[in-house]
Amino acid sequence: MRVQLEGRLEAFGFEPRVATIEAIARPTSWRVTRALIIAGITIGVAPVVAIAPPHFPWLIGALVTGSVLAGRRLSERYTLRSITSACPRCGTSVSMEPGRLRSEQTVRCGSCGHDSTLTVALEP
């Protein structure tokens, strides 16, 4: 389900800008399903990569990577689609790659290269 969220784009020493974020709300069933898919793939791949010497580090690496990716999927309550705002420093339009939306993340201006902080109030 697509939702629009309000946020602020802030940079130290400059006036904050209002940001309108278009995102997809991810229900718990979607997050759990995706995490279980990643966990299943990891469990299937782990014995295969453990065949190559040195065996133990490859196995542990696969399991840790799978755990991290599954955890990221579980915490993805919103997926960012687009952002409409201007850079607090130079005033040009900013954009971000689609991905997991966090309550606070860094946005780099394509024009001036300045990093700003996007703050979004995500309801619990």
Secondary structure, 3 states (H helix, E strand, C coil): CEEEEEEEEECCCCCCEEEEEEEEECCHHHHHHHHHHHHHHHHHHHHHHCCCCCHHHHHHHHHHHHHHHHHHHHCCCEEEEEEECECCCCCCECCCCCEECCCEEEEECCCCCCEEEEEECCCC
